[in-house]
Amino acid sequence: MILNKVQLTKFRNFESVQFSPSPSLSIITGKNGSGKSSLLEALHYLGYGRSFRTSKHQSVIKHDNDAFTIFASCKNDDDKEFRIGLSRGIGEQFKCSVNGEHFKRLSDLVSLLPIQLFTPQSTDLVIGSPSERRRFCDWGLFHVEQSYSELIKNYSKVLKHRNALLKDYNGQSAQHNTDYWDQQLVSLGERIDALRSDYVTRLVPIFESTCLQFLPEFSVEISYYRGWEKDSELLQALHKKLPYDRKIGYTSAGPHKADLRFKVNKNQAQEVLSRGQLRMAVAALQLAQTKLFTLETNRHSIFLLDDIGAELDAEKRERFIDGLLETQTQVFVTAIELEQLEFVNKYKDKKMFHVEHSSVNEE
């Protein structure tokens, strides 16, 4: 999918602004606080239905207004044109549409736009909570396996029921009900685990190859932990953990506890790598995911690089952008100064934008 035109209304400090990005590389410069990241934030909304900077939608709405809107015209890899829109108000209400047809589920919109993001906080993918890494895997599967979104949603519903029962556990009748939800959880959980495990298996060789370009001095490995003991079936793990789960009031084994584990020269990555090196490892991982997505779907994604000058040296910035463009990914890059991207003169199909005084000007 390629974005041809984007229009924001009442979004952050923008009253109303539109711009037409390059199908290849768009570079956005401006002072701190000018609104560069806000443009990427708006695109992130189209791909995720949420901000990457705040969990409060009302914080994104321009002061003294009730809602913001984002419109975009785009074209998919079959040259089919789409007009998409998203609006969010002060409450939790939202409206989204595709070619004038309104949808009640955000997933109907975000499934069209495979968008990835790299920011100075992206090191959380390695050093943050396991939920960050599960989301990383789930993004890849959501845009490849059509049934995956529904599978995750159904698993979450069953998990919620089982957890509610654990919190109010009162003997034999509860044991019978737990058995029922155990069977449901196993049926869905093992399918999720199989898909994730297979996905990571396909990703690993691409990551290892890409990592040689970013961290050639280290041996970086990733492994998949499924969320329960390796030599045990999920049903056995649930039964074994039941007394503990009753005590804590929630389910402690299953794919909702899955993780990706990073090791460098056989040690925990965060114990060996500097913050800058961690960012390089994440860059390699996200670039590998982009390559795998393009390889398996023959589709092209959109990549947002916010504040690329932070902790990535010039050589790695160039290598990162080169790798993305080689997959025909549409890339958006923000930087305070163009000097941080001196190498961009070699790219032919690019556009330059400058953000100032709540306006976006193509240069």
Buried (B, 14 or more C-beta within 10 A) or exposed (E): BBBBEBBBBBBBBBEEBEBBBBBBBBBBBBEEEBBBBBBBBBBBBBBBBBBBBEEEBBEBBBEEBEBBBBBBBBBBEEEEEBEBBBBBBEEEEBBBBBEEEEBEEBBBBBBBBBBBBBBBBBBBBBBEEBEBBBEBBBBBBBBBBEEBBEBBEBBEEBBEBBBEBBEEBEEEEBEEBBEEBBEBBBBBBBBBBEBBBEBBEEBBEBBBEBBEBBBEEBEBBBEBBBBBBEEEEBBBBBBBBBEEBBEEEBBBBBBBBBBBBBBBEEEEBEEBBEEEBBBBBBBBBBBBBBBBBBEEEEBBBBBBBBBBBBBBEBEBBBBBBBBBBEBBBBBBBBBBEEEBBEBBEEBEEBBBBBBEEBBBEEE
